[in-house]
Amino acid sequence: MTQIGQWLTQYETDVRFADVSGMEHLDMLLTRSRIAAGQAELNPEQQNRLLDADQHLLHDAEQFYRSIPQVADLDKWRSESAASPEEWWYLDVLTSVPQLSMAGD
């Protein structure tokens, strides 16, 4: 398995456990950044797996973010690392956006 394949497998595992520590969530975001840097190397099946994992992260973004401020300031990390939104360092922003309800809900 390639290094990026290993990172993808780790990320897929990490997004399924939103109830762990903020340090573990930061490690997950670092793994996601590594994947973003090498995303061109992913084959179509891996791209689909990444999309699915990202959907898990988005669905539980508030729960993931809840423990991060205890150990880190995401705004500071973003500015120091120049992270792009694709790297998911914006969980604090995502969790502050009101959820839009679908028509007919």
N, C-alpha and C positions, 0 to 999 in steps of 0.2 A: 504494500500500500504506500502511496506517495505521502509526503509530509502534509500537503493540503488535504488529502483524503483523510488523514488522521485528525487534522483540525476540524474538518467537517463532521466526522463521527463524534468528536468530543463536544462540538457545539450542539449537535442534535441531542445529545444526552443532557447537556446543561440546560437547554430550554425547557426540559420536561420537569425540572425541579426548581420551582420559583420560591420555595420556602427555605432556601439555604442562606448562608451569611452574605453580607454585602461584599466581602473580599472575594468570595466565590463568583458573585455576579460580575465583579470587575474583571476577574480572570476570564469569564465568559465573553465579556466585551472585547478584551484583548485578543482572544481567539477569533472573534468575528472580524476584527480589524486585520488580522493575519490573512484570513480567508479573502477579505475584500482586496487586499494587495495582490493576491494571486488568483483572483476569480477567473481570469482569462484561461487558466489551466483546467478549469472544471469542465467535465464532459456534460452533455445534456441531462443525463440521469442525476449527476451530482448537482447541477443547477436546480433541478426540481426538488431535490432533497433540501438544498439551501433555502429555497423559497418556502417550503413547508416549515422548516425550522424558524425562519424569520416570522412566519405567521403565528407560530406558537409564542414567540417573544412578544410580538405586537399584541396578541390577545391578552397576555398576562403582564403587560408592561408596568402597570401600576404596582402589582405585587413584586415584580423584580426590583423596581425602583425604590420601594419602601425601605429596604435595608441599606441601600447604597450611601445615603447622606451620613450615616453613622461612621463611615470609613473614608469617604472621598467627596469632593465637590466636582460634579461632572462638568459644570461650566468651566472651572479652572482647567480640568484635564483636556477639555476640547480646545481651549485657547492655547494651551501649551503644546498640544500635539497636532494642531490644525486638522483634526479629524473631520471627515465629511459626514453628512447625514446617513449615507449608506453604511457607515460603520456602527450605527446604533448608539452613539454616544449622546443621543438626544432623548433618552428615556424621560428625563425630567420635563422636557418640553412636551413630549407626547402625552404624558400623564396629566398635564395641566390643560390640555385641549378638551373642551366639552364634547362628549360623544354625540354624534348626530344620529337621530332616529330615522329609520327607513320609513318611507311613505307607507301608510297602512298598518304600522305597528301599533 
